[in-house]
Amino acid sequence: MSKRAGRAGGKWRTLVANQRAKRLDCAICQQPIDYRLRYPDEDSFSVDHIKPRSTHPHLAEEPTNLSSTHLRCNKARGDREVKPGLGHAVQSW
Ligand SMILES: [Zn+2]
């Protein structure tokens, strides 16, 4: 039942801990993050990749490519293609 391939290992956890320790505001919505909250709380801290892993896999564990976000914002942004007709994304073009 495990679908966590690609994020295994202690290195990633160390990177997350380091990023968390910076106590930064959310890089997406610019609002403060409540670092007392824990996953899967939508307002909890989440690490985002500035350059998506899908296109920049070599930067996946590069500390300068990480940013602090709300889990909610990270999900909304995503690094996957948004399926048309799903969710509340509005494309006005
Ligand atoms: Zn946010």
PDB file of the backbone (N, CA, C, O) and the ligand in Angstrom, with CONECT records:
HET     ZN  A 101       1
ATOM      1  N   MET A   1       0.823  -1.210   0.000  1.00  0.00           N
ATOM      2  CA  MET A   1       0.000   0.000   0.000  1.00  0.00           C
ATOM      3  C   MET A   1       0.851   1.251   0.000  1.00  0.00           C
ATOM      4  O   MET A   1       0.364   2.336   0.317  1.00  0.00           O
ATOM      5  N   SER A   2       2.109   1.112  -0.350  1.00  0.00           N
ATOM      6  CA  SER A   2       2.982   2.287  -0.293  1.00  0.00           C
ATOM      7  C   SER A   2       3.139   2.906  -1.674  1.00  0.00           C
ATOM      8  O   SER A   2       3.466   2.224  -2.645  1.00  0.00           O
ATOM      9  N   LYS A   3       2.900   4.211  -1.744  1.00  0.00           N
ATOM     10  CA  LYS A   3       3.107   4.934  -2.996  1.00  0.00           C
ATOM     11  C   LYS A   3       4.039   6.111  -2.741  1.00  0.00           C
ATOM     12  O   LYS A   3       3.808   7.214  -3.234  1.00  0.00           O
ATOM     13  N   ARG A   4       5.058   5.877  -1.993  1.00  0.00           N
ATOM     14  CA  ARG A   4       5.926   6.966  -1.598  1.00  0.00           C
ATOM     15  C   ARG A   4       7.283   6.917  -2.290  1.00  0.00           C
ATOM     16  O   ARG A   4       8.235   7.555  -1.843  1.00  0.00           O
ATOM     17  N   ALA A   5       7.368   6.171  -3.360  1.00  0.00           N
ATOM     18  CA  ALA A   5       8.639   6.078  -4.055  1.00  0.00           C
ATOM     19  C   ALA A   5       9.120   7.462  -4.483  1.00  0.00           C
ATOM     20  O   ALA A   5       8.329   8.293  -4.930  1.00  0.00           O
ATOM     21  N   GLY A   6      10.392   7.696  -4.345  1.00  0.00           N
ATOM     22  CA  GLY A   6      10.943   8.957  -4.794  1.00  0.00           C
ATOM     23  C   GLY A   6      11.215   9.923  -3.651  1.00  0.00           C
ATOM     24  O   GLY A   6      11.984  10.870  -3.816  1.00  0.00           O
ATOM     25  N   ARG A   7      10.610   9.702  -2.518  1.00  0.00           N
ATOM     26  CA  ARG A   7      10.875  10.580  -1.388  1.00  0.00           C
ATOM     27  C   ARG A   7      11.418   9.799  -0.206  1.00  0.00           C
ATOM     28  O   ARG A   7      11.392  10.279   0.927  1.00  0.00           O
ATOM     29  N   ALA A   8      11.901   8.621  -0.465  1.00  0.00           N
ATOM     30  CA  ALA A   8      12.405   7.806   0.625  1.00  0.00           C
ATOM     31  C   ALA A   8      13.767   8.309   1.073  1.00  0.00           C
ATOM     32  O   ALA A   8      14.431   9.075   0.376  1.00  0.00           O
ATOM     33  N   GLY A   9      14.159   7.862   2.243  1.00  0.00           N
ATOM     34  CA  GLY A   9      15.507   8.178   2.691  1.00  0.00           C
ATOM     35  C   GLY A   9      15.579   9.336   3.648  1.00  0.00           C
ATOM     36  O   GLY A   9      14.687  10.183   3.698  1.00  0.00           O
ATOM     37  N   GLY A  10      16.645   9.363   4.401  1.00  0.00           N
ATOM     38  CA  GLY A  10      16.793  10.368   5.438  1.00  0.00           C
ATOM     39  C   GLY A  10      17.133  11.738   4.916  1.00  0.00           C
ATOM     40  O   GLY A  10      16.926  12.736   5.607  1.00  0.00           O
ATOM     41  N   LYS A  11      17.654  11.805   3.697  1.00  0.00           N
ATOM     42  CA  LYS A  11      18.079  13.095   3.184  1.00  0.00           C
ATOM     43  C   LYS A  11      16.908  14.047   3.024  1.00  0.00           C
ATOM     44  O   LYS A  11      16.970  15.214   3.413  1.00  0.00           O
ATOM     45  N   TRP A  12      15.833  13.518   2.440  1.00  0.00           N
ATOM     46  CA  TRP A  12      14.653  14.354   2.233  1.00  0.00           C
ATOM     47  C   TRP A  12      14.106  14.849   3.563  1.00  0.00           C
ATOM     48  O   TRP A  12      13.742  16.017   3.697  1.00  0.00           O
ATOM     49  N   ARG A  13      14.049  13.951   4.550  1.00  0.00           N
ATOM     50  CA  ARG A  13      13.515  14.335   5.857  1.00  0.00           C
ATOM     51  C   ARG A  13      14.365  15.427   6.485  1.00  0.00           C
ATOM     52  O   ARG A  13      13.846  16.327   7.146  1.00  0.00           O
ATOM     53  N   THR A  14      15.655  15.345   6.277  1.00  0.00           N
ATOM     54  CA  THR A  14      16.547  16.385   6.796  1.00  0.00           C
ATOM     55  C   THR A  14      16.285  17.714   6.095  1.00  0.00           C
ATOM     56  O   THR A  14      16.254  18.768   6.731  1.00  0.00           O
ATOM     57  N   LEU A  15      16.098  17.651   4.789  1.00  0.00           N
ATOM     58  CA  LEU A  15      15.809  18.866   4.027  1.00  0.00           C
ATOM     59  C   LEU A  15      14.512  19.510   4.513  1.00  0.00           C
ATOM     60  O   LEU A  15      14.434  20.729   4.671  1.00  0.00           O
ATOM     61  N   VAL A  16      13.500  18.682   4.745  1.00  0.00           N
ATOM     62  CA  VAL A  16      12.213  19.192   5.213  1.00  0.00           C
ATOM     63  C   VAL A  16      12.377  19.835   6.592  1.00  0.00           C
ATOM     64  O   VAL A  16      11.841  20.911   6.857  1.00  0.00           O
ATOM     65  N   ALA A  17      13.120  19.166   7.454  1.00  0.00           N
ATOM     66  CA  ALA A  17      13.325  19.695   8.806  1.00  0.00           C
ATOM     67  C   ALA A  17      14.053  21.030   8.762  1.00  0.00           C
ATOM     68  O   ALA A  17      13.719  21.949   9.509  1.00  0.00           O
ATOM     69  N   ASN A  18      15.035  21.135   7.900  1.00  0.00           N
ATOM     70  CA  ASN A  18      15.783  22.381   7.762  1.00  0.00           C
ATOM     71  C   ASN A  18      14.890  23.497   7.239  1.00  0.00           C
ATOM     72  O   ASN A  18      14.944  24.630   7.716  1.00  0.00           O
ATOM     73  N   GLN A  19      14.070  23.159   6.251  1.00  0.00           N
ATOM     74  CA  GLN A  19      13.177  24.160   5.673  1.00  0.00           C
ATOM     75  C   GLN A  19      12.154  24.606   6.709  1.00  0.00           C
ATOM     76  O   GLN A  19      11.853  25.793   6.832  1.00  0.00           O
ATOM     77  N   ARG A  20      11.637  23.658   7.438  1.00  0.00           N
ATOM     78  CA  ARG A  20      10.650  23.958   8.463  1.00  0.00           C
ATOM     79  C   ARG A  20      11.233  24.892   9.521  1.00  0.00           C
ATOM     80  O   ARG A  20      10.552  25.793  10.010  1.00  0.00           O
ATOM     81  N   ALA A  21      12.480  24.671   9.862  1.00  0.00           N
ATOM     82  CA  ALA A  21      13.130  25.439  10.923  1.00  0.00           C
ATOM     83  C   ALA A  21      13.274  26.912  10.565  1.00  0.00           C
ATOM     84  O   ALA A  21      13.496  27.744  11.445  1.00  0.00           O
ATOM     85  N   LYS A  22      13.152  27.239   9.296  1.00  0.00           N
ATOM     86  CA  LYS A  22      13.282  28.637   8.882  1.00  0.00           C
ATOM     87  C   LYS A  22      12.063  29.457   9.263  1.00  0.00           C
ATOM     88  O   LYS A  22      12.131  30.683   9.349  1.00  0.00           O
ATOM     89  N   ARG A  23      10.939  28.769   9.492  1.00  0.00           N
ATOM     90  CA  ARG A  23       9.704  29.443   9.916  1.00  0.00           C
ATOM     91  C   ARG A  23       9.305  30.562   8.957  1.00  0.00           C
ATOM     92  O   ARG A  23       8.947  31.661   9.380  1.00  0.00           O
ATOM     93  N   LEU A  24       9.372  30.272   7.686  1.00  0.00           N
ATOM     94  CA  LEU A  24       9.031  31.268   6.675  1.00  0.00           C
ATOM     95  C   LEU A  24       7.527  31.355   6.467  1.00  0.00           C
ATOM     96  O   LEU A  24       6.791  30.432   6.815  1.00  0.00           O
ATOM     97  N   ASP A  25       7.073  32.472   5.895  1.00  0.00           N
ATOM     98  CA  ASP A  25       5.693  32.582   5.459  1.00  0.00           C
ATOM     99  C   ASP A  25       5.518  31.755   4.193  1.00  0.00           C
ATOM    100  O   ASP A  25       6.487  31.350   3.551  1.00  0.00           O
ATOM    101  N   CYS A  26       4.264  31.517   3.856  1.00  0.00           N
ATOM    102  CA  CYS A  26       3.963  30.731   2.667  1.00  0.00           C
ATOM    103  C   CYS A  26       4.468  31.447   1.414  1.00  0.00           C
ATOM    104  O   CYS A  26       4.204  32.634   1.218  1.00  0.00           O
ATOM    105  N   ALA A  27       5.188  30.725   0.581  1.00  0.00           N
ATOM    106  CA  ALA A  27       5.764  31.317  -0.625  1.00  0.00           C
ATOM    107  C   ALA A  27       4.707  31.555  -1.700  1.00  0.00           C
ATOM    108  O   ALA A  27       4.948  32.290  -2.658  1.00  0.00           O
ATOM    109  N   ILE A  28       3.553  30.946  -1.546  1.00  0.00           N
ATOM    110  CA  ILE A  28       2.517  31.064  -2.571  1.00  0.00           C
ATOM    111  C   ILE A  28       1.511  32.159  -2.229  1.00  0.00           C
ATOM    112  O   ILE A  28       1.239  33.025  -3.061  1.00  0.00           O
ATOM    113  N   CYS A  29       0.948  32.135  -1.002  1.00  0.00           N
ATOM    114  CA  CYS A  29      -0.070  33.127  -0.658  1.00  0.00           C
ATOM    115  C   CYS A  29       0.488  34.219   0.250  1.00  0.00           C
ATOM    116  O   CYS A  29      -0.222  35.170   0.576  1.00  0.00           O
ATOM    117  N   GLN A  30       1.737  34.098   0.658  1.00  0.00           N
ATOM    118  CA  GLN A  30       2.428  35.118   1.460  1.00  0.00           C
ATOM    119  C   GLN A  30       1.884  35.235   2.879  1.00  0.00           C
ATOM    120  O   GLN A  30       2.246  36.170   3.593  1.00  0.00           O
ATOM    121  N   GLN A  31       1.034  34.324   3.301  1.00  0.00           N
ATOM    122  CA  GLN A  31       0.479  34.379   4.656  1.00  0.00           C
ATOM    123  C   GLN A  31       1.329  33.526   5.593  1.00  0.00           C
ATOM    124  O   GLN A  31       1.986  32.579   5.161  1.00  0.00           O
ATOM    125  N   PRO A  32       1.309  33.872   6.887  1.00  0.00           N
ATOM    126  CA  PRO A  32       2.074  33.068   7.852  1.00  0.00           C
ATOM    127  C   PRO A  32       1.581  31.624   7.907  1.00  0.00           C
ATOM    128  O   PRO A  32       0.409  31.340   7.659  1.00  0.00           O
ATOM    129  N   ILE A  33       2.480  30.742   8.228  1.00  0.00           N
ATOM    130  CA  ILE A  33       2.139  29.327   8.390  1.00  0.00           C
ATOM    131  C   ILE A  33       2.144  29.005   9.882  1.00  0.00           C
ATOM    132  O   ILE A  33       3.055  29.400  10.609  1.00  0.00           O
ATOM    133  N   ASP A  34       1.123  28.288  10.325  1.00  0.00           N
ATOM    134  CA  ASP A  34       1.081  27.847  11.715  1.00  0.00           C
ATOM    135  C   ASP A  34       1.877  26.541  11.832  1.00  0.00           C
ATOM    136  O   ASP A  34       1.401  25.467  11.465  1.00  0.00           O
ATOM    137  N   TYR A  35       3.091  26.666  12.350  1.00  0.00           N
ATOM    138  CA  TYR A  35       3.982  25.510  12.382  1.00  0.00           C
ATOM    139  C   TYR A  35       3.632  24.495  13.465  1.00  0.00           C
ATOM    140  O   TYR A  35       4.290  23.464  13.604  1.00  0.00           O
ATOM    141  N   ARG A  36       2.588  24.801  14.228  1.00  0.00           N
ATOM    142  CA  ARG A  36       2.133  23.812  15.213  1.00  0.00           C
ATOM    143  C   ARG A  36       1.246  22.773  14.553  1.00  0.00           C
ATOM    144  O   ARG A  36       1.082  21.668  15.071  1.00  0.00           O
ATOM    145  N   LEU A  37       0.677  23.125  13.414  1.00  0.00           N
ATOM    146  CA  LEU A  37      -0.217  22.203  12.719  1.00  0.00           C
ATOM    147  C   LEU A  37       0.587  21.110  12.037  1.00  0.00           C
ATOM    148  O   LEU A  37       1.739  21.294  11.644  1.00  0.00           O
ATOM    149  N   ARG A  38      -0.061  19.980  11.914  1.00  0.00           N
ATOM    150  CA  ARG A  38       0.618  18.831  11.318  1.00  0.00           C
ATOM    151  C   ARG A  38      -0.169  18.294  10.139  1.00  0.00           C
ATOM    152  O   ARG A  38      -1.399  18.337  10.125  1.00  0.00           O
ATOM    153  N   TYR A  39       0.550  17.790   9.155  1.00  0.00           N
ATOM    154  CA  TYR A  39      -0.074  17.057   8.074  1.00  0.00           C
ATOM    155  C   TYR A  39      -1.026  16.016   8.645  1.00  0.00           C
ATOM    156  O   TYR A  39      -0.661  15.340   9.606  1.00  0.00           O
ATOM    157  N   PRO A  40      -2.222  15.855   8.103  1.00  0.00           N
ATOM    158  CA  PRO A  40      -2.753  16.391   6.844  1.00  0.00           C
ATOM    159  C   PRO A  40      -3.607  17.648   7.007  1.00  0.00           C
ATOM    160  O   PRO A  40      -4.488  17.892   6.183  1.00  0.00           O
ATOM    161  N   ASP A  41      -3.373  18.442   8.034  1.00  0.00           N
ATOM    162  CA  ASP A  41      -4.110  19.701   8.153  1.00  0.00           C
ATOM    163  C   ASP A  41      -3.808  20.574   6.943  1.00  0.00           C
ATOM    164  O   ASP A  41      -2.650  20.746   6.563  1.00  0.00           O
ATOM    165  N   GLU A  42      -4.851  21.120   6.347  1.00  0.00           N
ATOM    166  CA  GLU A  42      -4.681  21.889   5.105  1.00  0.00           C
ATOM    167  C   GLU A  42      -3.830  23.141   5.312  1.00  0.00           C
ATOM    168  O   GLU A  42      -3.227  23.647   4.366  1.00  0.00           O
ATOM    169  N   ASP A  43      -3.781  23.637   6.540  1.00  0.00           N
ATOM    170  CA  ASP A  43      -3.006  24.844   6.804  1.00  0.00           C
ATOM    171  C   ASP A  43      -1.623  24.536   7.357  1.00  0.00           C
ATOM    172  O   ASP A  43      -0.894  25.444   7.756  1.00  0.00           O
ATOM    173  N   SER A  44      -1.265  23.272   7.381  1.00  0.00           N
ATOM    174  CA  SER A  44       0.030  22.905   7.933  1.00  0.00           C
ATOM    175  C   SER A  44       1.150  23.198   6.935  1.00  0.00           C
ATOM    176  O   SER A  44       0.916  23.443   5.752  1.00  0.00           O
ATOM    177  N   PHE A  45       2.352  23.163   7.452  1.00  0.00           N
ATOM    178  CA  PHE A  45       3.549  23.408   6.645  1.00  0.00           C
ATOM    179  C   PHE A  45       3.772  22.307   5.613  1.00  0.00           C
ATOM    180  O   PHE A  45       3.578  21.123   5.889  1.00  0.00           O
ATOM    181  N   SER A  46       4.178  22.718   4.438  1.00  0.00           N
ATOM    182  CA  SER A  46       4.510  21.763   3.387  1.00  0.00           C
ATOM    183  C   SER A  46       5.683  22.318   2.596  1.00  0.00           C
ATOM    184  O   SER A  46       5.795  23.530   2.411  1.00  0.00           O
ATOM    185  N   VAL A  47       6.537  21.454   2.138  1.00  0.00           N
ATOM    186  CA  VAL A  47       7.654  21.884   1.313  1.00  0.00           C
ATOM    187  C   VAL A  47       7.241  21.843  -0.149  1.00  0.00           C
ATOM    188  O   VAL A  47       6.701  20.848  -0.633  1.00  0.00           O
ATOM    189  N   ASP A  48       7.502  22.927  -0.831  1.00  0.00           N
ATOM    190  CA  ASP A  48       7.204  22.968  -2.258  1.00  0.00           C
ATOM    191  C   ASP A  48       8.506  23.072  -3.034  1.00  0.00           C
ATOM    192  O   ASP A  48       9.498  23.606  -2.538  1.00  0.00           O
ATOM    193  N   HIS A  49       8.492  22.560  -4.247  1.00  0.00           N
ATOM    194  CA  HIS A  49       9.638  22.722  -5.127  1.00  0.00           C
ATOM    195  C   HIS A  49       9.399  23.930  -6.018  1.00  0.00           C
ATOM    196  O   HIS A  49       8.376  24.013  -6.698  1.00  0.00           O
ATOM    197  N   ILE A  50      10.332  24.857  -6.015  1.00  0.00           N
ATOM    198  CA  ILE A  50      10.201  26.052  -6.845  1.00  0.00           C
ATOM    199  C   ILE A  50      10.168  25.638  -8.307  1.00  0.00           C
ATOM    200  O   ILE A  50       9.298  26.072  -9.062  1.00  0.00           O
ATOM    201  N   LYS A  51      11.091  24.821  -8.694  1.00  0.00           N
ATOM    202  CA  LYS A  51      11.061  24.195 -10.009  1.00  0.00           C
ATOM    203  C   LYS A  51      10.552  22.772  -9.806  1.00  0.00           C
ATOM    204  O   LYS A  51      11.151  22.003  -9.054  1.00  0.00           O
ATOM    205  N   PRO A  52       9.461  22.415 -10.465  1.00  0.00           N
ATOM    206  CA  PRO A  52       8.807  21.126 -10.196  1.00  0.00           C
ATOM    207  C   PRO A  52       9.731  19.933 -10.414  1.00  0.00           C
ATOM    208  O   PRO A  52      10.608  19.938 -11.279  1.00  0.00           O
ATOM    209  N   ARG A  53       9.498  18.915  -9.596  1.00  0.00           N
ATOM    210  CA  ARG A  53      10.282  17.695  -9.743  1.00  0.00           C
ATOM    211  C   ARG A  53      10.065  17.074 -11.106  1.00  0.00           C
ATOM    212  O   ARG A  53      10.954  16.428 -11.660  1.00  0.00           O
ATOM    213  N   SER A  54       8.864  17.278 -11.644  1.00  0.00           N
ATOM    214  CA  SER A  54       8.544  16.626 -12.918  1.00  0.00           C
ATOM    215  C   SER A  54       9.431  17.130 -14.053  1.00  0.00           C
ATOM    216  O   SER A  54       9.738  16.393 -14.990  1.00  0.00           O
ATOM    217  N   THR A  55       9.837  18.392 -13.955  1.00  0.00           N
ATOM    218  CA  THR A  55      10.661  18.952 -15.026  1.00  0.00           C
ATOM    219  C   THR A  55      12.109  19.160 -14.606  1.00  0.00           C
ATOM    220  O   THR A  55      12.995  19.301 -15.449  1.00  0.00           O
ATOM    221  N   HIS A  56      12.343  19.178 -13.292  1.00  0.00           N
ATOM    222  CA  HIS A  56      13.702  19.399 -12.795  1.00  0.00           C
ATOM    223  C   HIS A  56      14.046  18.371 -11.714  1.00  0.00           C
ATOM    224  O   HIS A  56      14.319  18.739 -10.572  1.00  0.00           O
ATOM    225  N   PRO A  57      14.033  17.098 -12.070  1.00  0.00           N
ATOM    226  CA  PRO A  57      14.266  16.051 -11.062  1.00  0.00           C
ATOM    227  C   PRO A  57      15.614  16.182 -10.362  1.00  0.00           C
ATOM    228  O   PRO A  57      15.768  15.755  -9.218  1.00  0.00           O
ATOM    229  N   HIS A  58      16.584  16.768 -11.046  1.00  0.00           N
ATOM    230  CA  HIS A  58      17.909  16.904 -10.448  1.00  0.00           C
ATOM    231  C   HIS A  58      17.932  17.963  -9.350  1.00  0.00           C
ATOM    232  O   HIS A  58      18.889  18.052  -8.582  1.00  0.00           O
ATOM    233  N   LEU A  59      16.863  18.767  -9.283  1.00  0.00           N
ATOM    234  CA  LEU A  59      16.786  19.794  -8.242  1.00  0.00           C
ATOM    235  C   LEU A  59      15.876  19.381  -7.083  1.00  0.00           C
ATOM    236  O   LEU A  59      15.617  20.164  -6.169  1.00  0.00           O
ATOM    237  N   ALA A  60      15.400  18.144  -7.141  1.00  0.00           N
ATOM    238  CA  ALA A  60      14.411  17.697  -6.160  1.00  0.00           C
ATOM    239  C   ALA A  60      14.943  17.781  -4.728  1.00  0.00           C
ATOM    240  O   ALA A  60      14.183  18.040  -3.795  1.00  0.00           O
ATOM    241  N   GLU A  61      16.238  17.563  -4.561  1.00  0.00           N
ATOM    242  CA  GLU A  61      16.803  17.600  -3.217  1.00  0.00           C
ATOM    243  C   GLU A  61      17.801  18.733  -3.070  1.00  0.00           C
ATOM    244  O   GLU A  61      18.718  18.669  -2.251  1.00  0.00           O
ATOM    245  N   GLU A  62      17.612  19.767  -3.871  1.00  0.00           N
ATOM    246  CA  GLU A  62      18.478  20.939  -3.809  1.00  0.00           C
ATOM    247  C   GLU A  62      17.839  21.953  -2.850  1.00  0.00           C
ATOM    248  O   GLU A  62      16.748  22.450  -3.131  1.00  0.00           O
ATOM    249  N   PRO A  63      18.491  22.267  -1.729  1.00  0.00           N
ATOM    250  CA  PRO A  63      17.872  23.149  -0.720  1.00  0.00           C
ATOM    251  C   PRO A  63      17.418  24.492  -1.282  1.00  0.00           C
ATOM    252  O   PRO A  63      16.403  25.032  -0.841  1.00  0.00           O
ATOM    253  N   THR A  64      18.153  25.038  -2.247  1.00  0.00           N
ATOM    254  CA  THR A  64      17.770  26.339  -2.780  1.00  0.00           C
ATOM    255  C   THR A  64      16.546  26.252  -3.683  1.00  0.00           C
ATOM    256  O   THR A  64      15.987  27.276  -4.077  1.00  0.00           O
ATOM    257  N   ASN A  65      16.133  25.045  -4.007  1.00  0.00           N
ATOM    258  CA  ASN A  65      14.942  24.871  -4.843  1.00  0.00           C
ATOM    259  C   ASN A  65      13.689  24.614  -4.002  1.00  0.00           C
ATOM    260  O   ASN A  65      12.610  24.375  -4.544  1.00  0.00           O
ATOM    261  N   LEU A  66      13.837  24.664  -2.676  1.00  0.00           N
ATOM    262  CA  LEU A  66      12.699  24.387  -1.814  1.00  0.00           C
ATOM    263  C   LEU A  66      12.102  25.680  -1.279  1.00  0.00           C
ATOM    264  O   LEU A  66      12.814  26.657  -1.050  1.00  0.00           O
ATOM    265  N   SER A  67      10.798  25.677  -1.082  1.00  0.00           N
ATOM    266  CA  SER A  67      10.144  26.815  -0.462  1.00  0.00           C
ATOM    267  C   SER A  67       9.100  26.308   0.527  1.00  0.00           C
ATOM    268  O   SER A  67       8.638  25.171   0.436  1.00  0.00           O
ATOM    269  N   SER A  68       8.741  27.167   1.467  1.00  0.00           N
ATOM    270  CA  SER A  68       7.766  26.808   2.490  1.00  0.00           C
ATOM    271  C   SER A  68       6.378  27.247   2.043  1.00  0.00           C
ATOM    272  O   SER A  68       6.181  28.382   1.610  1.00  0.00           O
ATOM    273  N   THR A  69       5.424  26.337   2.151  1.00  0.00           N
ATOM    274  CA  THR A  69       4.060  26.651   1.739  1.00  0.00           C
ATOM    275  C   THR A  69       3.074  25.994   2.690  1.00  0.00           C
ATOM    276  O   THR A  69       3.430  25.105   3.464  1.00  0.00           O
ATOM    277  N   HIS A  70       1.818  26.452   2.618  1.00  0.00           N
ATOM    278  CA  HIS A  70       0.737  25.708   3.243  1.00  0.00           C
ATOM    279  C   HIS A  70       0.494  24.447   2.418  1.00  0.00           C
ATOM    280  O   HIS A  70       0.681  24.438   1.202  1.00  0.00           O
ATOM    281  N   LEU A  71       0.079  23.400   3.093  1.00  0.00           N
ATOM    282  CA  LEU A  71      -0.273  22.184   2.366  1.00  0.00           C
ATOM    283  C   LEU A  71      -1.359  22.488   1.332  1.00  0.00           C
ATOM    284  O   LEU A  71      -1.333  21.985   0.209  1.00  0.00           O
ATOM    285  N   ARG A  72      -2.313  23.325   1.743  1.00  0.00           N
ATOM    286  CA  ARG A  72      -3.415  23.719   0.860  1.00  0.00           C
ATOM    287  C   ARG A  72      -2.897  24.395  -0.414  1.00  0.00           C
ATOM    288  O   ARG A  72      -3.327  24.072  -1.521  1.00  0.00           O
ATOM    289  N   CYS A  73      -1.977  25.328  -0.235  1.00  0.00           N
ATOM    290  CA  CYS A  73      -1.453  26.076  -1.381  1.00  0.00           C
ATOM    291  C   CYS A  73      -0.609  25.170  -2.277  1.00  0.00           C
ATOM    292  O   CYS A  73      -0.663  25.246  -3.504  1.00  0.00           O
ATOM    293  N   ASN A  74       0.164  24.320  -1.628  1.00  0.00           N
ATOM    294  CA  ASN A  74       1.006  23.402  -2.370  1.00  0.00           C
ATOM    295  C   ASN A  74       0.162  22.484  -3.240  1.00  0.00           C
ATOM    296  O   ASN A  74       0.479  22.240  -4.404  1.00  0.00           O
ATOM    297  N   LYS A  75      -0.926  21.978  -2.649  1.00  0.00           N
ATOM    298  CA  LYS A  75      -1.825  21.107  -3.402  1.00  0.00           C
ATOM    299  C   LYS A  75      -2.466  21.854  -4.557  1.00  0.00           C
ATOM    300  O   LYS A  75      -2.558  21.345  -5.674  1.00  0.00           O
ATOM    301  N   ALA A  76      -2.912  23.081  -4.266  1.00  0.00           N
ATOM    302  CA  ALA A  76      -3.614  23.862  -5.286  1.00  0.00           C
ATOM    303  C   ALA A  76      -2.702  24.145  -6.466  1.00  0.00           C
ATOM    304  O   ALA A  76      -3.130  24.133  -7.620  1.00  0.00           O
ATOM    305  N   ARG A  77      -1.452  24.399  -6.159  1.00  0.00           N
ATOM    306  CA  ARG A  77      -0.482  24.696  -7.207  1.00  0.00           C
ATOM    307  C   ARG A  77      -0.111  23.416  -7.931  1.00  0.00           C
ATOM    308  O   ARG A  77      -0.220  23.313  -9.153  1.00  0.00           O
ATOM    309  N   GLY A  78       0.322  22.459  -7.162  1.00  0.00           N
ATOM    310  CA  GLY A  78       0.625  21.147  -7.714  1.00  0.00           C
ATOM    311  C   GLY A  78       1.771  21.161  -8.697  1.00  0.00           C
ATOM    312  O   GLY A  78       2.184  22.220  -9.169  1.00  0.00           O
ATOM    313  N   ASP A  79       2.277  20.003  -9.000  1.00  0.00           N
ATOM    314  CA  ASP A  79       3.268  19.904 -10.064  1.00  0.00           C
ATOM    315  C   ASP A  79       2.787  18.904 -11.108  1.00  0.00           C
ATOM    316  O   ASP A  79       3.550  18.422 -11.945  1.00  0.00           O
ATOM    317  N   ARG A  80       1.513  18.617 -11.028  1.00  0.00           N
ATOM    318  CA  ARG A  80       0.902  17.747 -12.024  1.00  0.00           C
ATOM    319  C   ARG A  80      -0.042  18.576 -12.888  1.00  0.00           C
ATOM    320  O   ARG A  80      -0.420  19.689 -12.524  1.00  0.00           O
ATOM    321  N   GLU A  81      -0.397  18.045 -13.979  1.00  0.00           N
ATOM    322  CA  GLU A  81      -1.348  18.739 -14.833  1.00  0.00           C
ATOM    323  C   GLU A  81      -2.729  18.693 -14.210  1.00  0.00           C
ATOM    324  O   GLU A  81      -3.175  17.655 -13.721  1.00  0.00           O
ATOM    325  N   VAL A  82      -3.386  19.812 -14.236  1.00  0.00           N
ATOM    326  CA  VAL A  82      -4.747  19.878 -13.721  1.00  0.00           C
ATOM    327  C   VAL A  82      -5.699  19.315 -14.769  1.00  0.00           C
ATOM    328  O   VAL A  82      -5.674  19.692 -15.940  1.00  0.00           O
ATOM    329  N   LYS A  83      -6.535  18.401 -14.301  1.00  0.00           N
ATOM    330  CA  LYS A  83      -7.485  17.801 -15.237  1.00  0.00           C
ATOM    331  C   LYS A  83      -8.622  18.774 -15.514  1.00  0.00           C
ATOM    332  O   LYS A  83      -9.233  19.288 -14.576  1.00  0.00           O
ATOM    333  N   PRO A  84      -8.912  19.032 -16.765  1.00  0.00           N
ATOM    334  CA  PRO A  84     -10.000  19.958 -17.104  1.00  0.00           C
ATOM    335  C   PRO A  84     -11.315  19.464 -16.536  1.00  0.00           C
ATOM    336  O   PRO A  84     -11.609  18.269 -16.555  1.00  0.00           O
ATOM    337  N   GLY A  85     -12.094  20.391 -16.035  1.00  0.00           N
ATOM    338  CA  GLY A  85     -13.411  20.032 -15.539  1.00  0.00           C
ATOM    339  C   GLY A  85     -13.419  19.604 -14.104  1.00  0.00           C
ATOM    340  O   GLY A  85     -14.488  19.424 -13.522  1.00  0.00           O
ATOM    341  N   LEU A  86     -12.246  19.432 -13.507  1.00  0.00           N
ATOM    342  CA  LEU A  86     -12.183  19.054 -12.111  1.00  0.00           C
ATOM    343  C   LEU A  86     -11.799  20.258 -11.267  1.00  0.00           C
ATOM    344  O   LEU A  86     -11.064  21.140 -11.710  1.00  0.00           O
ATOM    345  N   GLY A  87     -12.310  20.275 -10.050  1.00  0.00           N
ATOM    346  CA  GLY A  87     -11.915  21.321  -9.130  1.00  0.00           C
ATOM    347  C   GLY A  87     -12.492  22.664  -9.503  1.00  0.00           C
ATOM    348  O   GLY A  87     -13.488  22.745 -10.222  1.00  0.00           O
ATOM    349  N   HIS A  88     -11.861  23.727  -9.011  1.00  0.00           N
ATOM    350  CA  HIS A  88     -12.418  25.049  -9.173  1.00  0.00           C
ATOM    351  C   HIS A  88     -11.490  25.943  -9.986  1.00  0.00           C
ATOM    352  O   HIS A  88     -11.617  27.167  -9.958  1.00  0.00           O
ATOM    353  N   ALA A  89     -10.570  25.336 -10.701  1.00  0.00           N
ATOM    354  CA  ALA A  89      -9.662  26.136 -11.514  1.00  0.00           C
ATOM    355  C   ALA A  89     -10.419  26.752 -12.684  1.00  0.00           C
ATOM    356  O   ALA A  89     -11.173  26.075 -13.383  1.00  0.00           O
ATOM    357  N   VAL A  90     -10.206  28.024 -12.878  1.00  0.00           N
ATOM    358  CA  VAL A  90     -10.865  28.723 -13.979  1.00  0.00           C
ATOM    359  C   VAL A  90      -9.830  29.145 -15.003  1.00  0.00           C
ATOM    360  O   VAL A  90      -8.895  29.880 -14.684  1.00  0.00           O
ATOM    361  N   GLN A  91      -9.991  28.695 -16.190  1.00  0.00           N
ATOM    362  CA  GLN A  91      -9.071  29.087 -17.241  1.00  0.00           C
ATOM    363  C   GLN A  91      -9.769  30.072 -18.157  1.00  0.00           C
ATOM    364  O   GLN A  91     -10.736  29.729 -18.838  1.00  0.00           O
ATOM    365  N   SER A  92      -9.281  31.277 -18.168  1.00  0.00           N
ATOM    366  CA  SER A  92      -9.954  32.338 -18.920  1.00  0.00           C
ATOM    367  C   SER A  92      -9.109  32.719 -20.127  1.00  0.00           C
ATOM    368  O   SER A  92      -8.751  33.882 -20.316  1.00  0.00           O
ATOM    369  N   TRP A  93      -8.803  31.728 -20.928  1.00  0.00           N
ATOM    370  CA  TRP A  93      -8.075  31.999 -22.172  1.00  0.00           C
ATOM    371  C   TRP A  93      -8.465  30.952 -23.147  1.00  0.00           C
ATOM    372  O   TRP A  93      -7.987  30.956 -24.281  1.00  0.00           O
TER     373      TRP A  93
HETATM  374 ZN    ZN A 101      -0.327  29.603   1.579  1.00  0.00          ZN2+
END
